[in-house]
């Protein structure tokens, strides 16, 4: 079985049929990500197709030193967030249910990411410093659990546990803000 990077290289060299290998390999996971945040619907199936179309046209922007699967999942998550915004739901809470090892936003989504980061930072200011630091390192600086552990002299399990608690506290803060009639992000 070919490596993702080899398949992408073939596609970029003009072998458009090789992209079907990528679609077949990842369509189940992309559908799962979108169904978790959007629910089971025909819209989710259409959005899966949109994700693969967007990824295809964005392949020249993909950086091979990053995980392809994480890059593709990020496209799916961002598309799901766009859909949730259309439905006027809280996008960040849905996004946090997906566990990614490496997040790599595509250039088309830089503005959306900046907007989300600003809103997230405002909500995080209510949390204590330890929780803010963990959330910032993982979600805004895109560090892995291992990298965070090395930086803070913590084990990976401790980082995972504390980050889980920090997400819970942030989720509670987002819900509280929404109940007060504010926009959580």
Protein Blocks (a to p, Z undefined) as FASTA:
>chain_A
ZZfklmmmmmmnopamlmmmmmmmmmmmmmmmmmmmnopafklmmmmmmmmmmmmmmmmm
pcfkbcfklmmmmmmmmmmmmmmmmnopafklmmmmpccfbdcddfklmmmmmmmmmmmm
mmmmmpcfklmmmmmmmmmnopafklmmmmnopafklmmmmmmmmmmmmmmmmmmmmmno
pafZZ
